Amino acid sequence: MNIVAVTACPTGVAHTYMAAERLEKVGKRLGHAIKVETQGSMGIENELSADDIAQADVVIFAAGIAVRNVDRFDGMRIVEVSVQDAIKDPERIFASLG
């Protein structure tokens, strides 16, 4: 499955990046192609391209705040989870994607 994700937390420091790392690591281990954009204190990093988004089967928002530029994902299947869930139990998130 092709997956894109956005991680963002209120302070935009450690948890944003921890969630991104867990989603990438577990997603790849489970055989998914995954790209993760972080929206942290440094702004938007690893920004997803229009092509990345168009090729995705699903979008994961692991966020505790509003995702910036959300209109890029109009018409996409979006799964919203907490940053904590992405850090603690990413396997459950991927299992829910079907």
C-alpha positions as CSV (number, residue, x, y, z in Angstrom):
1,M,0.0,0.0,0.0
2,N,1.2,3.5,-0.8
3,I,0.8,5.7,2.3
4,V,1.6,9.3,3.1
5,A,1.5,10.8,6.6
6,V,1.7,14.1,8.4
7,T,2.8,14.3,12.0
8,A,2.4,17.4,14.1
9,C,2.1,18.1,17.8
10,P,1.4,21.3,19.8
11,T,5.0,22.1,20.6
12,G,6.4,20.6,17.4
13,V,9.5,19.2,18.8
14,A,10.2,15.6,20.0
15,H,6.8,13.9,19.5
16,T,6.4,15.1,15.9
17,Y,9.6,13.5,14.9
18,M,9.2,10.4,17.1
19,A,5.8,9.7,15.5
20,A,7.3,10.2,12.0
21,E,10.1,7.8,12.7
22,R,7.8,5.1,14.2
23,L,5.4,5.3,11.3
24,E,8.2,5.1,8.7
25,K,10.0,2.2,10.5
26,V,6.9,0.1,11.1
27,G,5.3,0.9,7.8
28,K,8.3,-0.2,5.8
29,R,8.7,-3.4,8.0
30,L,5.1,-4.2,7.1
31,G,5.8,-3.8,3.4
32,H,4.2,-0.5,2.8
33,A,5.7,2.4,0.8
34,I,5.4,5.4,3.1
35,K,6.5,9.0,3.1
36,V,6.1,11.2,6.2
37,E,5.9,15.0,6.3
38,T,6.6,16.7,9.7
39,Q,5.0,19.9,10.7
40,G,7.1,20.9,13.7
41,S,8.8,23.9,15.3
42,M,11.1,24.0,12.2
43,G,8.1,24.4,9.9
44,I,7.2,21.9,7.3
45,E,9.9,19.4,6.6
46,N,10.0,16.6,4.1
47,E,7.0,18.2,2.4
48,L,4.9,15.8,0.4
49,S,4.8,16.5,-3.3
50,A,1.6,16.6,-5.3
51,D,2.8,13.4,-6.9
52,D,3.4,11.7,-3.5
53,I,-0.2,12.6,-2.5
54,A,-1.8,11.5,-5.8
55,Q,-0.1,8.1,-5.7
56,A,-1.2,7.5,-2.1
57,D,-3.9,4.9,-1.2
58,V,-4.4,6.5,2.2
59,V,-3.3,9.5,4.3
60,I,-2.5,9.3,8.0
61,F,-2.7,12.4,10.1
62,A,-0.9,11.8,13.4
63,A,-1.5,15.2,14.9
64,G,-2.5,17.0,18.0
65,I,-3.0,20.3,16.2
66,A,-4.5,21.3,12.8
67,V,-2.6,20.0,9.9
68,R,-1.3,22.9,7.7
69,N,-2.3,23.0,4.0
70,V,-4.9,20.3,4.5
71,D,-6.6,21.2,1.3
72,R,-3.8,19.2,-0.5
73,F,-5.5,16.1,0.7
74,D,-9.1,16.8,-0.6
75,G,-10.8,13.7,-1.9
76,M,-8.3,11.4,-0.2
77,R,-9.0,8.7,2.4
78,I,-7.7,10.2,5.6
79,V,-7.2,8.3,8.9
80,E,-6.7,10.6,11.9
81,V,-4.9,9.4,15.0
82,S,-3.1,10.9,17.9
83,V,0.6,11.5,17.9
84,Q,0.8,9.3,21.0
85,D,-0.9,6.4,19.1
86,A,1.6,6.7,16.3
87,I,4.5,6.5,18.8
88,K,3.1,3.8,21.0
89,D,1.1,1.5,18.7
90,P,1.7,2.1,15.0
91,E,1.0,-1.5,14.2
92,R,-2.7,-1.0,15.2
93,I,-2.9,2.0,12.9
94,F,-1.6,0.0,9.9
95,A,-3.8,-2.9,10.8
96,S,-6.8,-0.6,10.6
97,L,-6.0,0.5,7.0
98,G,-7.3,-2.8,5.6
